[in-house]
Amino acid sequence: MHDPADLAAELAADRLLTLSPCQAVCRLDNDGRCAGCGRTAEEIGRWITYSDEEKDSVNRRLLQEAQEKRLSARLNLLWRRFFGPGATPN
């Protein structure tokens, strides 16, 4: 049997993945992605019409991309510390 607190936390986590990731920056970068939330212009424009499954899919992709960027930034920092300020991994 599930603990009610665990179930509530699980439901809250599921709900979070359907909320808008908007960070109120709203500026497209050179790749056509919002500098604040990372969504494409199409994803931003269609957000209110997306199903919960579509919103969840976009948010999971954004979370994955954010994790990859943090890892990449951390690796670059460590690389520069080891090889010097001008060094970049190839």
C-alpha positions in Angstrom: 0.0 0.0 0.0 1.3 3.5 -0.9 2.0 6.0 1.8 -0.3 9.0 1.2 2.6 11.4 1.5 4.5 9.5 -1.2 1.5 9.5 -3.4 1.0 13.3 -2.9 4.6 13.9 -3.7 4.4 11.8 -6.9 1.3 13.6 -8.0 2.9 16.9 -7.4 6.0 15.9 -9.4 3.8 14.8 -12.3 1.9 18.1 -12.1 5.2 20.0 -12.2 6.1 18.4 -15.5 3.0 19.9 -17.1 3.5 23.5 -15.9 5.0 26.1 -18.1 8.8 26.4 -17.8 8.7 30.1 -18.6 11.3 32.2 -16.8 10.0 35.6 -18.0 13.1 36.2 -20.1 11.3 35.7 -23.4 14.2 36.3 -25.9 15.0 34.0 -28.7 18.7 33.1 -29.1 20.5 32.4 -32.4 19.2 28.8 -32.4 15.6 30.0 -32.2 15.3 28.9 -28.6 14.1 31.0 -25.7 17.1 32.1 -23.6 15.0 31.8 -20.5 13.2 28.4 -20.7 14.8 26.8 -23.8 11.6 26.2 -25.7 11.3 26.9 -29.4 9.0 29.7 -30.6 6.5 27.0 -31.8 6.5 25.3 -28.4 5.9 28.7 -26.7 3.1 29.6 -29.1 1.3 26.3 -28.9 1.9 25.6 -25.2 -1.7 26.4 -24.1 -3.0 23.9 -26.7 -0.6 21.1 -25.8 -1.9 18.0 -23.9 -0.4 17.2 -20.6 1.6 14.5 -22.3 3.1 17.0 -24.8 3.9 19.4 -22.0 5.5 16.6 -20.0 7.6 15.6 -23.1 8.9 19.2 -23.6 9.7 19.6 -20.0 11.5 16.3 -19.7 13.6 17.3 -22.8 14.4 20.7 -21.2 15.4 19.0 -18.0 17.7 16.6 -19.8 19.2 19.5 -21.8 19.8 21.5 -18.6 21.5 18.5 -17.0 23.8 18.1 -20.1 24.7 21.8 -20.1 25.6 21.7 -16.4 27.8 18.7 -16.9 29.4 20.2 -20.0 30.1 23.5 -18.1 31.5 21.6 -15.2 33.8 19.5 -17.4 35.0 22.6 -19.2 35.8 24.3 -15.9 37.8 21.2 -14.7 39.6 21.0 -18.1 40.7 24.7 -17.8 41.8 24.2 -14.2 43.9 21.2 -15.2 45.3 22.5 -18.6 45.2 26.2 -18.2 42.7 29.1 -18.8 42.9 29.1 -22.6 42.5 25.3 -22.9 39.4 23.8 -24.3 38.6 20.1 -24.8 38.5 18.9 -28.4 
